[in-house]
Amino acid sequence: MKKWFLYNKKADFKAIADKYGIDQVTARILRNRDINSDSQINQFLHGSLEEDLHSPLYLPDAIKCMNQLNRAIAEKKHIRVVGDYDVDGVCATYILVRGLRRLGAQVDYVLPDRIRDGYGINVDIINKAKEDGVQVILTCDNGIAAIDELKHARELGITVLVTDHHDVRQNQDEDYGCESRDILPPASAVVDPKREDNRYPYPEICGAVVAWKIIIMMYQNHAIPEEEYYEFLEFAAIATICDVMELKDENRTIVKFGLQQLKQTTNPGLRALLQVQELLTQEHITSYHIGYIIGPCINAGGRLRSAEIALDLFLTDDVSEAFDKAVRLKELNDSRKTMTIAATNQAIEMVEKYYMRDMVLVVYIPGLHESLAGIIAGRLRERFYKPSFVITRAEGDEAGEPLVKGSGRSIEGYSMSGHLQEVSDLLLKWGGHPMAAGFTLLERNVESFRAELNRRCTLGKEQLVDKLWIDVPMPIDYISDNLIHDFEKLEPFGKGNEKPCFATKNLGIADCKVFGKNRNVVKMRLLSESGCLMDGLIFTNGDEFLREKGRNAKIDVVYYPQINEYNGNQSLQIIIDDYQLKP
């Protein structure tokens, strides 16, 4: 069970509510999200694309990158975009390829094979580019850490332009005698808002947004109407959600308006994917639909076959072909789900048997499909609330020694990229964010990797508690249709703008039933102390819940209110996130 905490931030909630025409509960939630000043509240509630998007000109090396691309287009040079196999990489590659073709560029693309190539640009990709007559390589969502690889490209006479958003490696020597600690790759332009010399107002953007900013700048330079670069908005939004960027500042604006634009998307491939997932009939497409339905489908190609399946889907203009490719992606994702369930159970069993005392979980499953390592790591983090790494055997070897690859998912207070830097002498290749990372090492170093991460871990036991923050203690009697519609002004929800949580105590359980094909929905009729009756739903193992409930007749809940529509009728209900049963 999670540990419940209550926000206790102060403000004149009535004054805020009156000024902005919102409920006082909504005003409290804004304060809990540190939305304090008039300008912040106005942007949050009434933001616009025209006012909230930052200029691409602030990105380091953005003008250099644009000039190089303009020269390459004018001279009809062969440009190759090298992306990544995840959602962010696919969307970034799509934006650059489609955008550059609109400008008349001779451009093609390569997405690394997750198993054969691993993350990011490599020597084989560079050699193939040289063989194909490529004169300019443009990376997206990768390249910032490819120091040796880009040296090789330069030696071959290939111009490389890097667009990325990952952390920049830093010189650890305090007396290095340079103006910057950044270790940048030897490229003709390095566009990354994480650079030390960055002036971009909000650097926490994903790779697809960095790519989009380059295209925006180039379209403006070529006097192409802004409506055309806004056609990429939904792809920037999808990538922002799926790469788990904080929904603050311009990220929130991009996602808010990108979600609104999704149902009217003119991209045949994206429209087909929404159709096969039955999302075009939804009244609103939310960040949940993107993060848990569309994103996994896009990822499924790169996990089990090739990421280029999803990219080809987005680049096709043939409606029939788009539908076939969308169906194929859905089938791949369904297969991935089945594999994930079995692997998750195996990993949990290993942790409970061998590693419960470890502060950092490192689980080695040699036979696991390596594309699933990150998903399983995320499941372990959710289950045990510890930084979690999952490792699997990789193809190939290093000087005759077998290799393994791993992915990690972290918790607040533990920077994966920072801690991998500390043990980098054990790693052959690595990269990532504070909350997620990937790496390659020799199989014989797995145990040393586990031991060293745990030896260096400084997390206290209090940091290993999964905290559930409650916005407002609110009796169910206060819930109304108007209040729920008021909460819609707070959307989209996601990292940095989490869905609000409410709590109430001592609800009587008047009735309790289990539904669903897998008996995974518990529906209760709940009675407040003042006599308000309302349905409550919990998505969990129904039979386990019934055993846990036993003769308990009361329940404390953390919840979110919802309007339920069934057969044309509407009723109020609550979706329960966590609970405590009481006699």
VODREN-465176 format. One record per residue: x, y, z of N, C-alpha, C in turn. Coordinates in steps of 0.2 Angstrom, whole numbers, plus 5000, padded with zeros to 4 digits. Example, Ala and Ser with C-alpha at 12.3 -4.5 7.8 and 13.67 -1.06 7.14 Angstrom:
<pts>
506649725039506249785039506649845039 506449895035506849955036506450005039 
</pts>
This chain:
<pts>
500449945000500050005000500450065000 500250114997500650184996500550225003 500950265004500950305010500550375008 500050395011499650455009499950515013 500050565008500250635011499750685008 499650735012499150785010499550855009 499450885003499650945002499350995007 499851045009499551095014499851165012 499851175005500051245003499451295004 499651355006499251405008499151455002 498551485002498351544997497651564999 497451624996496751644996496351614991 496151544992495851504987495151544984 494851574989494151604987494351664982 494851704983495051754979495251734972 495651674972495851654966495251624962 494751584965494151554962493751614959 493651664963493251724961493551754955 494151764955494551804949494551764943 494551704943494651664937494051614935 493551624939492851594938492951514939 493351494944493451424945493151404952 493151344953492951314960493551324964 493451334971493951334976494351274976 494151214975494451154974494951154969 494751184963495151194957495751244959 495551294962496051344964496651314969 496451264973496851234978497351184973 497051154968497451114964498051154961 497851204958498351254955498851264959 498751284965499251304970499651244972 499351184972499751124974500251104968 500051134962500551124956501051184955 501051224961501451284961501351334955 500651334953500451384948500251444953 500651494953500451544958500351614956 500751634951500651704949500051714944 499851774943499351784938499551764931 500151774929500351754922500351674922 500651644927500651574927499951544927 499451574931498751544930498451564924 498551614921498251634914498551584909 499151574909499451534904499151464905 499151434911498851374913498151364910 497751414912497051404910496851424903 497251474900497051504894497651514889 498151464890498751474886498551464878 499051494874498951484867499551464863 499551434858500151414854500551484852 500151534850500451594847500951624853 500751624859501051654864501551614868 501451554869501751504874502351474871 502351464864502951424861503551474861 504151444863504751484863505051484856 505451534855505751534848506351484848 506351454842506951404840507651434840 507651504839508251534839508651534845 508351524851508651514857509051454858 508851404854509251334855509951344852 510451314856511151314854511251284847 511651314843511851294836511251284832 510651314833510051304829510151344822 510451404823510551434816511051404812 511651374816512151344812511751284808 511351244812511051184809510651204803 510251264804509851284798510251304792 510751334793511151364788511451304784 511751254788512051194785511451154781 510851144783510351114780510151154774 510051214774509951264768510451254763 511051244765511651244760511551174757 511451124761511351054758510751044753 510251084755509651074750509851114744 510151174744510251214738510751174734 511251134737511751104733511551024731 510851014733510650944732511050894735 511250904741511650844744511150794747 511450734747511050674750511050684758 510450694761510450704768510150634771 510350614776510050554779509950574787 509250564788509050574795509150504799 509550504805509650444809509250464815 508750424816508350434822508450384828 507850364831507950314836507250274836 507250214839506750164838506150174843 506150224847505550234852505150284849 504550304853504050344850504350414849 504750444853505050504852505550504846 505950454845506350444839505950444833 505450404833505050394827504650464825 504350494830504050554828504550614826 505150614829505650664827505850654820 505950584818506250574812505650584807 505050574808504450594804504450664802 504550704808504450784807505050804803 505650784804506250804800506150784792 506050714791505950694784505450724781 504850734783504250764780504350834779 504650874784504850944784505350954779 505850924779506450934774506250914767 505750864766505550854759505150914756 504750944761504350994759504751054757 505351054759505851114757506251094751 506151034748506451014742507150974743 507250944750507850914751507850844748 508450814746508550744745508650714751 508150684754508250654761507950584762 508350544765508050474767508150464775 508050404777508150394784508350324786 508550324792508750254795508550264802 508250204805508050204812508450144814 508950144819509350084821508850034823 509149974822508749914824508949904832 508449894836508549894843509049834845 508949774842509449724844510049724840 510049734834510649734830511149794831 510849854831511149914832511249944839 510649934843510649964849510450034849 510550074854510350144854510750194850 510450234846510850284843511250264837 511650314834512050314828512650274830 512850224825513450184827513950184820 514450154821514950154815514650114809 514250064810513950024804513550074801 513150114804512650154801513050214797 513550234800513950284797514350254790 514550194791514850164785514350154779 513750134781513250124776513050184773 513050244777512950304774513450324769 514050314770514650334766514550284759 514350224760514350184755513750204750 513250234753512650254749512650324747 513250354748513350424745513050474749 512950464755512650514760513150564761 512950634761513450684762513350724769 512650714771512550754777512050704781 512350684788511950654792511650694797 510950694798510550734803510250684808 510550694815510250644820509650674823 509250634826508750664831508550614836 508450644842508350604848509050554850 509550574847510150534848510750574846 511350554847511950584845512350624849 512150654855512450694859513050654863 512950584864513550554867513950514862 513850524855514150484850514850514848 515250524853515950554852516350514847 516550454848516950414844516650404837 515950394837515650374831515650434826 515550494829515550554824516250574822 516750554826517450564824517550524818 517250464818517350424812516950454806 516350484807516050514801516450564798 516750604803517150664800517750644796 518050584799518550554795518350534788 517750514787517450494781517250554777 517250614779517050664775516350684775 515950654780515250664781515150724786 514750764784514450824788513950794793 514050804799513550774804513250834808 512550834808512150884812511750844817 511850864824511550834829510950874832 510350834832509850864836509650814841 509650834848509550784853509250824859 509050784864508850824870509050784877 509550734876509750694881510350734885 510450714891510950754895511650744891 512050804892512650804889513250774894 513650734891514150704896514650764898 514950754904515250814907515950794909 516450834908517150824910517150824918 517450774921517450764928518050794932 518450814928519150844930518950924932 519050944938518951004941519451054937 520051034935520551084933520651074925 520051064922520051044915520251104911 520151164913520451224910520051254904 519351234904518951254898518351294901 518051324896517551374898516851324900 516851274897516251224897516451154900 516051124904516151064906515951014901 515551034896515150984892515650954887 515550884886515950854881515450844875 515550884870515150884864515450844859 515050804855515250764849515550814844 515950794839516250834834515850834828 515350874829514850884823514850964821 514550974815514551044813514051084816 513551054819513051084824512851034829 512751054835512451014840511951054844 511351034842510751064844510451024850 510551044856510351014862510151064868 509551064870509451114875509751104882 510051044883510451024889511151044889 511351084884512051104884512151164889 512751164892512851214897512751284895 512851304888512751364885512051384883 511651334884510951344882510651404884 510251444880509851504882509051484881 508951424879508251414878507851414884 507251444885506951464891506751394895 506551344891506251284894506651224891 507151204894507551144891507251074891 506751064895506450994896506050974891 506250984885505850964879506050894876 505650864873505850794870506250804863 506450754860506850754854506450774848 505750754848505350774843505250844843 505150874849505050954849505650984847 506250964849506850994846506850994838 506750934835506650924828506150974825 505550974829505051024826505251094826 505651114831505851184832506351194826 506751154824507151164818506751174812 506251134811505851134805505451204805 505151224811504851284812505251344809 505951344812506351394810506551394802 506551334799506751334792506151354788 505551334790504851354787504851434787 504951464793504951534794505451564789 506051534789506551564784506351554777 505951514775505751504768505051534767 504851564772504151604771503551554770 503651494773503051444772502551454778 501951454776501451474781501451434787 501351464793501351434799500851374800 500351374796499851324797500151254795 500651254791501051194788501451164794 501851214798502251184803501751154809 501151184810500751164815500451094813 500551074807500351004805500750954809 501250974811501750924815501550924823 501050964825500950974832500750914835 500250874832500050804836500650764837 501150764832501750714833502150744839 502250804839502650834845502250814851 501650824851501250804858501350734860 501250684855501250614856501950594859 502550624856503150614858503250644865 503050704867503050734873502750684879 502150664877501850614882502250554883 502450524877502750454878503450454880 503750514880504450514882504450544890 503850544892503750564899504050634901 503950684897504150754898503650784903 503950824907503450864912502950904908 502350904910501850944906501851014909 502351054909502451114911502651164905 502551224906502751274901502551264894 502951264889502751254883502551174881 502751134885502551064884501851054886 501551084891500851084892500451104886 500651164883500351194878500351154872 500951124870501051074864500551014865 500550984871500050924872499350944872 499151004875498451024876498151034869 498551074864498251084858498451024853 498950984854499050934850498550874851 498250864857497750824858497150844855 496950904855496350934852496450924844 497050924841497050924834497050854832 497150804836497250734834496650704830 496050714833495450684830495350714823 495650774821495650804814496250794810 496750754813497350744809497250724802 497650764798497650744791498150694789 498550664794499050614792498650544792 498650514786498250454785498450394790 499150394791499350334795499150344802 499250404805499050424812498250414813 497950434808497150424808496950354808 497350314804497150234804497350204810 497850224814498050194820497550214825 497250274825496750294830496150254828 496050244822495450204820495450134822 495950094821496050024823496050024831 496250074835496150074842495550104844 495050114840494350144842494350204846 494850244844494950314848494550364844 494450364838494050414834493350424836 493050374840492450384842492350414849 492950424852493050454859492850524859 492450544864492350624864492950664864 493450634869494050674870494650624870 495150634866495750594866496150624872 496350584877496750614882497450584882 497850614886498550594887498650514889 498150494893498050424894498050384888 497650404883497550364877498150354873 498550414873499150414870499750374873 499750384880500350354884500250274884 499550254884499450184886499150144880 498950174875498650144869499050154863 499150224861499450234854500250224855 500550254860501250244861501450174861 501150134865501450064865501350034858 500850054854500850024847501350054843 501550114843502150144839502750104841 502850094848503450064851503449984849 502949954847502849884846503349864840 503249904835503649894829504449884831 504649934834505349944836505549884841 505049864845505249814850505249744847 504849724842504749654840504949644833 504949704829505149694821505649754820 505349804817505749864815505349934817 505649984819505350044821505150074814 505450054809505250084802504550074800 504250014803503550004802503050064804 503150094810502850144812502950214808 503650214806503850274803503550274796 503550214792503250214786502450224786 502150204791501450214792501350284792 501750324796501650404796501750434789 502250404786502450444779502050424773 501650374774501250354768500650394767 500450404761499850444759499350404756 499450334756498950294754498550264760 497850284759497450264765497350194766 497350154761497250084762497950054765 498450074762499150054765499250074772 498950124774499050154781498650104785 498050084783497550044787497949974788 498249944783498549884784499149884789 499549944788500149954793499849964800 499349994801499050014808498849944811 498549904807498249834809498849794811 499449794807500049754809500349784815 500349844816500649874823500249854829 499549854828499149834834499249754835 499349714830499449644831500149634835 500649674833501249664836501249684843 500849734845500749764852500349714856 499849674853499549624856499949564858 500449554854500949494855501449524861 501649584860502049614865501749604872 501149624873500749624879500749554882 500649494878500649434881501349414884 501949434880502549414882502749454888 502549514889502649554895502349534901 501749504901501449474907501949414910 502149374905502549314907503149334910 503549384907504149404909504149444916 503549484916503549524923503449474929 503049424928502949374933503649344935 504049324930504649294931505149344935 505149404933505549454936505349464943 504749474945504549484952504749424956 504649364953504849304957505549304959 505949324954506749334955506849384961 506549444961506649494966506449464972 505849434973505649414979506049354982 506449314978506849264980507549284982 507849334978508549344979508749414981 508349464979508549534979508149584984 507749554988507349604992507749654996 508349634998508749675003509049734999 509149724992509449774988509049834987 509449894988509149964987509049974979 509449944975509449954968509349884965 508749874961508649804959508949794952 509349744951509649724945509449654944 509049644939508849574937509049554930 509449494930509649474924509249414921 508949424916508449364913508749354906 509249304905509549294898509149294892 508549254893508149234888507649284886 507649344890507049394889507249434882 506649444878506749484872506949554874 507549574872507849634875507449694874 506949694869506549754869506049764874 505949714878505549714884505849734890 506449744890506849754897506649814900 506549874896506249934899505549934902 505149894899504449884901504449844908 504849794908504949754914505249794920 505749834918506049874923505549924926 505049954922504549994924504049954929 503949894927503449854932503749844938 504449824938504749814945504749874949 504949934946504949994950504250014953 503649994949503050004952502849964957 503049894957502949844962503349854968 503949874968504449874974504649944975 504449994971504650064972505450074974 505850044969506550044970506850064962 507350094962507650094955507850024952 507650014946507549944944507949944937 508349894936508749884930508549804928 508449804922508249734919508749724913 509149664914509649654909509549584905 509649584899509549524895510149514890 510249454888510849434884510749474877 511349494874511249534868511649494863 511449514856511849484851512549504850 512949464848513649484846514149474853 514749494852515249494858515749544857 516149554862516649594863517349564864 517749554859518349514859518249444862 517649414859517549344861517149334867 516949394871516649384877515849404876 515449364878514649384877514449454880 514049484877513749544879513049544882 512849584886512149594888511949664888 511349674887511049744887510549754892 510449814895509949824900509649894899 509049894903508649964903508449974910 508450034912508250054919507750104919 507350094925506850144926506850164934 506850234935507050254942506450284946 506650304952506150344956506450414958 506050454960506250524962506850514967 507350554966507950554970508450514968 508350474963508950434960509050444953 509550474951509650494944510050434940 509650404936509950344932510550364928 510550424925511050444920511650464925 511550494931512050514935512450454938 512050404940512350344943512650294938 512450294932512750254927513450284925 513450354925514150394924514650364930 514450354936514850334941515150264940 514750224937515050154936515150144928 515350194925515450194917516050154915 516550134920517050094919516850024918 516250004920515949934919515549934913 515449984909514949994904515350004897 515049974892515349984885515050034882 514350044884513950104880513350114885 513250174886512650194890512350264888 511750274890511450344889510750344892 510450404893509850414895509650474899 509150474903508950524907508950504915 508850554919508850534926508350484928 507750484924507250434926507250364922 507650364917507650304912508350304909 508650244908509250234904509350174901 509850164896509950104893510750094893 510950034893511750024893511849954890 512549944889512849884887513449864891 513549804893514149784896514249714895 514849684897515049614897514649574902 514449514899514049474904514449464910 515049454910515449434917515449494922 515249554919515149614924514549624927 514049584926513349594928513349594936 513649554939513649544946514049604949 514549624946514949684948514549744947 514149754942513749804941513149814946 512849754948512349754954512749774960 513249744962513549764968513849834969 514049864963514349934963513749984964 513249974960512650014961512350014968 512349964971512049954978512549984983 513249974982513750004986513650084986 513550104980513550184979512950214981 512350174982511750204983511650234989 511450294990511350334996510650344997 510150314994509450314996509350295003 508950335007508650315013508050275013 507850235018507250205018506650245017 506650305019506050355018505950375011 506550365007506450385000506250324996 506150264999505950204995505250194997 504850244999504150235000503750274995 503350234992502950264986502450314989 502550374988502050424991501450444986 500950444989500350464986500050534989 500150584985499950654987499250664985 498850684991498150704990498150774990 497750804985497650874984497150904989 496550874990496050894994495750844997 495550845004495150795007494450825006 494050785002493450804999492850755000 492350765003491850715004491450704997 491250644996490850634990490250674989 489950704994489450744994489550804990 490150824990490350894986490350884979 490450824976490550804969489850824965 489950864960489450874955489650874948 489150874944489350884936489750944935 489551004938489951064937490651064939 490751024945491451024948491850984943 491650924941492050884936492150914930 491750954927491850994921492351044922 492351074929492851124931493551094931 493651034933494250994933494550984926 494150984921494350974914494851034912 494751094915495151144913495851134915 495951084920496651064922497051024917 496650984913496950944908497450974903 497850944900498050874900498450854906 498350794909498650764915499250724912 499750724917500350684915500950704920 501550684919502050704923502150784924 502150804930502250874932501550904932 501050874930500350894931499950834932 500050804937499750744939498950754940 498550694938497850694939497750714946 497250754948497150764955496950704959 497150704965496850654970496450684976 495950654977495550674983495450614987 495250634994495250574999494650595003 494350535005493750545010493850475015 493550485021493550425025492850405027 492950345030492350315033491750305028 491850285022491250265018491050205019 490350195020490050125021490050085014 490150025015490149985009489449945009 488949975005488249955004488249895000 488649884995488649834990489249824987 489449764985490149754982490049694977 490249704971490249654966490849654961 491049604958491649594954491349584947 491649624942491449624935492149614931 491949604924492549604919492649534917 492949524911493149454908493649424913 494049464915494649444919494549454927 493849474928493649484935494149534939 494249594935494749644937494449714939 493749714939493449774941492949764947 493049804952492649794958492249854958 491549844959491049904959490749894966 490749954969490449954976489950014976 489450004980488950054982489250084988 489350154988489650184994489250234997 489250235004488750285008489150325012 489150395011489450435015489150445022 489450475027489150485034488550525034 488550575029487950615028487350585024 487450525021486950495018486950495010 487550515007487650525000487850454997 487450424992487650364989487950374983 488450334981488850344975489250284973 489250264967489650204965490450224965 490750174967491550174967491850114963 492350124959492650074955493350064957 493550004957494349994958494549944953 495049954949495349914944495849874948 495749814949496149764953495949694952 496349654955496149584956495549574960 494949564957494349564961494249514966 494449454965494449394970494849414976 495449434974495949454980495649514984 495249554981494949614985494449584989 494049544987493449514991493749474997 494249434996494649405001494849455006 495149505004495449555008494849595012 494349605009493849645012493449605018 493349535016493149495022492449525024 492449545031491849575034491949645035 492449675033492549745034491949785030 491749835034491149865031491249935029 491849965031491950035029492650035025 492750095022493350105018493550175017 494150195018494450255016494750255009 494650305005494850304998495150364996 495650354991495950404987495650394980 495350454977494950444972494950504967 494650494961494550544956493850534954 493450594954492750584952492650584944 492050554942491950544935491250544934 491050564928490350564926490250494922 489850444924489750384920489150394916 489250374909488750374904488550304902 487950284903487750214901487050214899 486950184893486250184890485950254890 486350304889486050374888485950404895 486050374900485950404907486650424910 486650474914487250494917487250484925 487750464928487750464935488450484937 488550504944489150514946489450454949 490150444949490450394952491250414953 491550374957492250384959492650324957 493250344954493750294952494250294958 494350234961494750234967495450214965 495950254967496650244966496950204972 496750214978497050174984496550174989 496650124994496050124999496350085005 495950095011496150065017495450035020 495449975020494749945023494749945030 494149955033494049955040493449915043 493449895049492849855051492249895051 
</pts>
